[in-house]
Structure formats: structure tokens, C-alpha cells
Amino acid sequence: MDRRWLLCGLVAALMAPMVVLWGGVQWTAHAPRAFNHVTQTISELVARDAPGRAAVSALFVIYNGLLAAFGLALRDLAGGQGPAGGHGEQAGDRVVALAALGVLLLAAPMDPVGAPRSPIGLVHTSIAGMMAVVATGAALSGGRWLGHEPGMAAYARLSQATVALMILFGALTLAGSWLELLGLMERLLTGAFEVWLGVVAVGLYRAVGETRAGEGAREQAAHGRSQVADGG
């Protein structure tokens, strides 16, 4: 596996908030009122009547492609490492599943605020809930795997903290509608996952590089000893 595929996770983590911010700017430029990131959800940027919906949706498709690439790289890296590696493979599978759900979410846009509930709108809400659960599960499985990897204890602790924060912010998101903080709580929920995604992607990229450098040094040393023995 080319370890550069792991950096897709970092690119995705950086891309997500930029797409949301850019989508808010597009909304504000074309709608009669400014987009409010504290009270409005991310899904409103891709609702059926949202200004700039096509462009924002296209960027989120790219994001989900990067997410899927990272998940596959994660699964490949953890493969063949015994029971602990199984947790890493599970984390990779969940990241890929999250990306697939993200694409399905775009195909089932939310209903415009104030409009009657439609079947597609209900599907959108259901998928959004599933995505929160799957993302939390990915961080949980990733933490279980990283806890058994040499030098990755800090990333395992980050994973545990991420799971706790996502559960907390998930609960607050459910209460956010009547607190008029729904948008803020949702961004804290997704932000916790994006931080985990980016930091773990960089950590794994560096760890793989160090491991391969060490293996290369050992091979060179063994080759040097072999040449000395042959010369003797």
C-alpha cells in the first residue's frame, strides 16, 4: 500500500469545514437572508431549494470519495495483524460505509425548512442519524486497534476522547432544535470526527514511514554483514 493514500483522510478533514463555510457564503449571496451557522444545519446547504446546492453537493461527493479512499487504506494497513488488526479493518469498513451514506444523503435532500415532511426528507433524517452512529463506531474501532500498535497510544486516547465528545454532542444536537443551537451542536459533532480523522491520518502516515525506514535500515545492515562475511 502506498502510504500517501492515508493522507486522503487529512485532505477530507480539512475540506469538510471549508465546504460548509463556502456553502454558507453562497447561500448568503443568493438568498434573502444570511446563513446562520449557529442555528442552521449543514443539511440546509443541500436542501431541495438551497442556493448553490449543486456546487456544494459536488464538493461533498469529492469529500466522500476522499473519505472512502482513507477507509480502504486504513483497512489495508490493519489487515493481517491478528485480532487487534481486526478492529482496524472494522474502522476502515465503517469509514467507507460513512462515505457511502454521505453520498446517499445527498441523493435524498432534506425538506426545505417549514415545508411539509416528505418521504425523501424522512430518509434524509434517518441517514443523517445513521452517519453519526457509524462515525462514532469508526473512532471506537480505530481506538481499539491503535491501542495495540507500538507508539500509537496517544492516538488511541484521542479516539476515546472523540467517541465521548461525539456522544455528548450527538445528544446535544438532538436538544439543539429547541435550544436554537442546532447548527452549532451539529458542527461540534462533525468537527470532533474531522479532527480525529485528520490527526489519525497524519499519525498513521508518519508511523508507516518510520516503520519502512527502519526495515530498510535493517536490510542494509544485514546486507552489509553478509558482504563482510563473504569477503572474510
Secondary structure as UniProt FT lines:
FT   HELIX           3..6
FT   HELIX           7..30
FT   TURN            37..39
FT   HELIX           42..46
FT   TURN            48..49
FT   TURN            51..52
FT   HELIX           53..78
FT   TURN            79..80
FT   HELIX           82..107
FT   TURN            113..114
FT   HELIX           119..146
FT   TURN            147..148
FT   TURN            150..151
FT   HELIX           153..179
FT   HELIX           182..231
//
